[in-house]
Amino acid sequence: LNKPTVTLQPSWTQIYSGETVTVRCEIQGGEGAQWTYEWRAAKLNTPPTSNEHRIIRATESDSGGYSCRGRRDYFFSEWSDIITLTVSYKPRPVLTVSPSWLSPGASVTLNCEVEHPSAGWSFYWYKAVPDLSEKSSSYELLPDGSGTAQDSYIIHGQTHTAGYVCRAGRGDPEYHTDHSQPKFVWSADVHSAASLTVSPDRVQHFTSDSVSLTCEGNFTEWRVRKFSEDGRLYSDCRRMTGSTCNINTSESDTAVYWCESGSGEFSSAVNITVQNDGNGPILVSPVHPVTEGASVSLSCSLRTQKILSNVFFYHNDKLIQNDTRGELKISAVSKSDEGFYKCQYSGRESAQSWMSVKVTVTTPESSSFSLLMIFRLILGFLFIFLPFLLFGFRCSKGDRCVYETIRRCENTENGQRGDPEESSDYNDVDPNSATALKS
């Protein structure tokens, strides 16, 4: 008799707890014949005459090799080859975002990675909405973010800090993975709805410094979130007083910080770096982006001495100032000044910190408004002064213009129209008449 084959429906040999799968024994060329079936599987509980076994909610105990053979009358087929089914715990996809730090208005790409990516997954994309009462987040489906075939999703025109998650699904009925861990895209750009201020206003701090992070905006509830260097996300501040988080800094406080309001608003994000060398210098640089055209001063400081001289300053690892001054002053910042800065004093270097430059962009609406205003001014100018310019051209013969003007006034008073030269009493006007000149 023909050798049977074990098939799976769906055909995935790697499945997850809770998924549904059917194991089937098929014998080619045996259609219409009366077959009975035998199965070899450690924990397969199925009648011997059935050619299929449906696993409704798979568990790890369903893992293993499956083999079958057919019987007709007194004849047996060979045993099929063994097909191995592996059942694992429910997966959690891994979400990545690019870029992590946002240039306002740029596109953000989300990528959702699942184990065995070729195995029929579709993807769901969500925005994380803060839930302060539960110290967690709820998830809001993004536009066109339901069951996409692609494992990536692009967000156009992102402007503010935001959090995202993804999950995947497959099969019929559809089986869903857990949600991914939230990932964030951070914007340093301050906006009106919510903002974060740092005191003292600098990126770098010494250990045991007192640092205050204050959330500002028209909201009553806040939390300060922290994403540390080791990739851990902290949902709340250890010492929160009202809208201010107070920190006595340690090395573990080197992180990205931002505020979340009770109504779901995110603030700008800031980098905080804690100096682990107690004898080394720190760079004093602004926490928030510097507006293009503004002036900025960077300096170097020791824990015991705030004002230093003979300091070396570096921009993107290139020495840019080496003299007796203790400050690096930029009178009008441009986009080319953006980058990493560090200072060096007495052979010791500070950590490097990124200084961001905010470019003021003229929007198309404001450009159109400016052009419209200029056009209206030109039209107004022509409307007011063009008659005088034309009349001045006609009166280019000197004092005759005075006579014409006087005659126009007299004709207007008498209800007459037309050119003064066509009036018969034009020559009656006495150019020396005081009344005429007054008129």
C-alpha positions in Angstrom: 0.0 0.0 0.0 1.1 3.6 -0.6 3.1 5.3 2.1 0.9 8.0 3.9 1.9 11.5 4.7 1.3 13.6 7.8 0.3 17.2 7.1 -0.5 20.2 9.3 -3.2 22.8 8.7 -2.0 25.5 9.0 1.4 24.2 7.8 3.5 25.8 10.5 5.5 23.3 12.5 6.3 26.1 15.1 3.1 27.2 16.9 2.4 28.9 20.1 0.3 28.3 23.2 -3.4 28.8 22.4 -3.2 28.3 18.6 -5.3 25.9 16.7 -3.8 23.2 14.4 -5.1 20.1 12.6 -2.9 17.1 12.2 -4.0 15.0 9.2 -3.0 11.6 7.7 -3.2 11.4 3.9 -2.8 8.4 1.6 -2.3 9.2 -2.1 -4.4 7.1 -4.5 -6.6 5.7 -1.8 -9.6 7.9 -2.3 -12.9 6.1 -1.9 -11.4 3.1 -0.1 -12.4 2.1 3.4 -9.4 3.0 5.6 -8.7 2.9 9.2 -5.8 4.8 10.8 -3.3 4.3 13.5 -1.2 7.1 15.1 2.1 7.2 16.9 2.2 10.2 19.2 3.1 10.2 22.8 0.0 12.2 23.9 -2.4 12.0 20.9 -5.8 11.0 22.1 -7.8 10.2 19.0 -9.9 7.3 17.8 -7.9 4.8 15.7 -10.2 5.2 12.7 -9.9 8.9 12.3 -7.5 10.4 9.8 -7.2 13.8 11.5 -6.7 15.2 14.9 -7.7 18.9 15.7 -5.8 20.6 18.5 -8.1 23.4 19.7 -5.8 25.3 22.1 -2.3 24.0 21.8 -0.1 23.6 24.9 3.5 22.5 25.3 2.3 18.9 25.9 1.2 18.8 22.3 4.8 19.1 21.1 6.4 16.1 19.6 6.6 13.9 16.5 3.5 12.7 14.7 3.4 9.6 12.4 0.5 7.5 11.0 -0.3 4.4 8.9 -3.4 3.2 7.1 -5.1 -0.2 7.2 -7.5 -1.7 4.6 -8.9 -5.1 5.1 -5.9 -7.1 6.4 -3.2 -5.0 4.7 -1.2 -2.2 6.4 0.7 0.7 4.8 4.1 1.8 5.9 4.4 4.3 8.7 4.6 7.8 7.5 7.6 10.0 8.0 7.5 11.8 11.4 6.5 15.4 11.4 7.6 17.3 14.5 5.3 20.0 16.1 6.8 22.5 18.5 4.5 24.5 20.8 6.1 27.5 22.6 4.8 30.2 24.9 2.9 33.0 23.4 5.4 35.3 21.7 6.0 39.0 22.3 7.2 40.8 19.2 10.0 43.3 19.4 9.3 46.8 18.2 12.0 49.2 17.0 11.6 52.9 16.0 13.9 54.9 13.7 14.9 57.6 14.4 14.7 57.6 18.2 15.3 61.3 18.4 13.1 63.3 16.2 13.6 66.2 13.9 10.2 68.0 13.9 8.1 66.9 11.0 10.3 64.0 10.0 9.0 60.5 9.2 9.2 57.8 11.8 9.5 54.1 10.8 8.2 51.4 13.1 9.4 47.8 12.6 7.7 44.8 14.3 9.8 41.6 14.6 8.2 38.2 15.4 9.8 34.8 15.6 9.5 32.9 12.4 8.5 36.0 10.4 7.6 34.1 7.2 4.8 32.2 8.9 1.8 34.1 7.8 1.8 37.0 10.3 -0.2 40.2 9.9 0.6 43.3 12.0 -1.3 45.7 14.2 0.1 49.2 15.1 -0.9 51.3 18.1 -0.1 54.6 19.8 0.5 54.4 23.6 -1.8 56.6 25.6 -0.7 57.3 29.2 -3.0 56.0 31.9 -1.8 57.6 35.1 -4.3 55.9 37.4 -3.0 52.5 36.5 0.6 53.6 36.1 0.5 52.1 32.6 -0.7 52.9 29.1 -3.6 52.0 26.9 -3.3 51.4 23.2 -5.0 53.3 20.4 -5.0 51.8 16.9 -3.1 54.0 14.4 -4.8 55.0 11.1 -4.8 52.0 8.7 -2.9 50.1 11.4 -5.1 47.0 11.5 -3.8 43.7 10.1 -1.2 45.1 7.7 0.8 42.6 5.6 4.1 44.6 6.0 6.1 44.3 9.2 6.9 48.1 9.0 4.7 51.2 9.4 5.7 54.8 8.5 4.4 57.8 10.4 4.6 61.0 8.4 5.0 64.5 9.9 5.6 63.4 13.5 6.3 66.5 15.7 6.2 65.5 19.4 7.4 62.8 21.7 5.2 59.7 21.5 5.1 56.0 22.4 4.2 53.1 20.1 3.5 49.3 20.4 2.8 46.5 17.9 1.4 43.0 17.9 0.9 40.3 15.3 -1.8 37.8 14.4 -2.3 34.8 12.1 -4.6 31.9 11.4 -8.4 31.4 11.3 -9.7 32.1 13.8 -6.9 34.7 14.2 -4.4 34.1 17.0 -2.8 37.3 18.4 0.6 37.7 20.1 1.1 39.8 23.2 1.7 43.5 22.6 5.3 44.5 22.3 7.1 46.6 24.9 6.4 50.3 24.1 9.1 52.1 22.3 9.4 55.9 22.1 10.4 58.5 19.6 11.6 61.6 21.5 11.4 65.2 20.4 13.5 67.9 22.1 11.3 70.6 20.6 9.3 72.4 23.3 5.6 72.9 22.5 2.8 74.7 24.2 0.7 71.8 25.4 3.3 70.2 27.7 6.9 70.9 28.5 9.7 69.9 30.8 12.2 72.2 32.5 15.3 71.1 34.3 17.0 73.0 37.2 19.9 73.6 37.0 19.5 74.0 33.3 22.3 71.8 31.9 22.7 68.3 30.5 25.6 67.1 32.6 25.6 66.8 36.4 27.8 65.5 39.2 26.8 62.6 41.4 24.7 63.6 44.4 23.6 66.8 42.7 20.0 68.0 43.4 18.1 68.2 40.1 14.5 69.2 39.6 12.4 68.2 36.6 9.2 70.2 36.4 6.3 69.4 34.1 4.4 72.5 32.8 1.1 72.8 31.0 -2.6 73.1 31.7 -3.0 69.7 33.4 -3.5 68.6 37.0 -1.9 65.2 36.8 1.7 64.4 35.7 4.2 61.6 35.8 7.9 61.8 34.8 9.1 58.8 32.8 12.7 57.7 32.5 14.4 55.5 29.9 17.8 54.5 31.2 21.0 53.5 29.5 20.4 49.9 30.1 17.1 50.0 28.2 14.8 49.9 31.2 11.6 52.0 31.2 10.6 53.5 34.5 6.9 54.5 34.8 7.1 57.0 37.7 9.4 59.3 39.6 10.6 58.1 43.1 10.1 61.6 44.6 7.3 63.4 42.9 6.0 66.6 44.5 3.1 68.0 42.6 4.4 68.4 39.0 8.1 68.3 40.0 10.3 65.3 40.2 13.3 65.7 42.5 16.5 63.6 42.0 19.7 63.2 44.0 21.7 62.1 41.1 23.6 58.8 40.8 25.1 57.1 37.8 21.9 55.2 37.2 20.1 58.5 36.6 21.8 58.9 33.2 18.7 58.6 31.0 16.1 60.3 28.8 13.3 62.0 30.7 9.9 63.3 29.7 6.5 64.2 31.2 3.2 62.6 30.5 -0.1 64.2 31.5 -3.3 62.6 32.7 -5.0 63.5 29.4 -2.4 61.8 27.3 0.0 64.7 26.3 3.7 64.1 26.1 6.3 66.8 26.8 9.6 67.4 25.1 12.3 65.0 26.1 15.7 65.8 27.7 19.0 63.9 28.1 20.5 63.9 31.6 24.1 62.7 32.0 25.6 62.0 35.5 29.4 62.3 35.7 31.0 59.2 37.2 34.4 60.8 37.7 34.2 62.9 40.8 37.4 64.8 40.0 36.7 65.3 36.3 34.9 68.3 34.7 31.4 68.5 33.3 30.3 70.5 30.2 27.7 73.1 31.0 25.4 73.2 27.9 21.7 73.9 27.5 19.2 71.1 27.9 16.8 72.3 25.2 17.5 73.1 21.6 19.0 76.5 20.8 17.1 78.6 18.3 18.9 79.4 15.1 20.4 82.9 15.3 20.4 83.0 19.1 23.6 83.3 21.2 24.9 80.5 23.4 27.7 80.0 25.8 29.3 76.6 26.8 31.6 76.3 29.7 33.5 73.8 31.8 33.0 73.2 35.5 34.5 71.2 38.3 32.6 70.1 41.4 34.7 72.4 43.5 35.3 75.2 41.0 32.6 76.6 38.7 34.7 79.0 36.6 37.7 77.6 34.8 40.2 79.0 32.3 42.5 77.5 29.7 39.8 75.1 28.6 39.9 73.0 25.4 36.5 72.7 23.6 35.7 70.1 21.0 32.9 69.9 18.5 32.3 66.4 17.1 35.8 65.4 18.5 37.5 68.3 16.6 39.3 70.9 18.7 37.7 74.3 18.0 39.0 76.5 20.9 42.3 76.3 22.8 43.1 79.6 24.6 42.9 81.3 28.0 39.1 81.7 27.8 36.9 79.4 29.9 33.8 79.8 27.7 32.9 78.9 24.2 30.7 81.7 22.9 28.7 81.4 19.7 27.0 84.7 18.9 24.6 83.5 16.3 24.0 79.8 16.2 23.5 78.0 12.9 22.6 74.5 12.0 26.3 73.7 11.4 26.9 74.3 15.1 24.7 71.3 16.0 26.5 68.2 17.3 28.4 66.7 20.1 30.5 69.0 22.4 32.9 68.2 25.2 35.5 70.1 27.2 39.0 69.3 28.5 40.6 70.8 31.6 44.0 69.8 33.0 44.1 66.7 30.9 40.6 65.5 32.0 37.7 65.3 29.6 34.1 65.7 30.3 31.5 63.4 28.8 30.2 64.7 25.4 26.7 66.1 25.1 24.6 66.8 22.0 23.5 70.4 21.4 20.5 70.7 19.1 19.8 73.7 16.9 16.1 74.5 16.2 15.7 76.0 12.7 12.9 78.5 12.2 11.1 77.5 9.1 8.7 79.8 7.2 5.5 77.8 6.6 3.8 78.0 3.2 0.8 79.7 4.8 3.0 82.5 6.2 4.8 82.8 2.9 1.5 83.2 1.0 0.3 85.7 3.5 3.5 87.8 3.1 3.2 87.8 -0.7 -0.4 88.7 -0.5 0.4 91.7 1.8 3.1 92.9 -0.6 0.7 92.6 -3.5 -2.0 94.6 -1.7 0.6 97.3 -0.7 1.6 97.7 -4.4 -2.0 97.9 -5.5 -2.7 100.5 -2.8 0.3 102.6 -3.8 -0.8 102.6 -7.5 -4.4 103.4 -6.6 -3.3 106.4 -4.5 -0.4 107.9 -6.4 -0.9 106.8 -10.1 -3.4 109.7 -10.9 -0.8 112.2 -9.5 2.0 110.7 -11.5 -0.1 110.8 -14.7 -1.3 114.3 -14.0 2.3 115.4 -13.2 3.3 114.1 -16.7 0.6 116.2 -18.3 1.7 119.3 -16.3 5.3 119.1 -17.4 5.1 122.7 -18.9 5.7 124.5 -15.7 3.2 126.9 -14.2 0.5 126.0 -16.6 -0.2 123.1 -14.3 -1.3 125.6 -11.6 -3.8 127.1 -14.0 -5.1 123.7 -15.0 -5.5 122.7 -11.4 -7.4 125.9 -10.6 -9.6 125.5 -13.6 -10.4 121.8 -12.7 -11.6 123.0 -9.2 -13.8 125.7 -10.7 -15.3 123.4 -13.3 -16.1 120.9 -10.5 -17.8 123.5 -8.4 -19.9 124.5 -11.5 -20.8 120.9 -12.3 -18.7 120.9 -15.5 -16.5 118.1 -16.7 -13.7 117.9 -19.2 -10.3 119.3 -20.0 -9.7 122.9 -18.8 -8.3 123.8 -22.2 -11.7 123.1 -23.8 -13.3 125.8 -21.5 -13.9 129.1 -23.3 -13.0 131.2 -20.2 -9.8 129.4 -19.5 -7.7 132.6 -20.3 -9.9 134.6 -17.9 -8.0 133.1 -14.9 -5.6 135.6 -13.5 -2.4 133.8 -12.5 -1.6 136.6 -10.0 -5.0 136.5 -8.4 -4.8 135.8 -4.7 -8.2 134.2 -4.8 -7.2 131.9 -7.6 -4.0 130.9 -5.9 -5.8 130.3 -2.6 -8.4 128.2 -4.5 
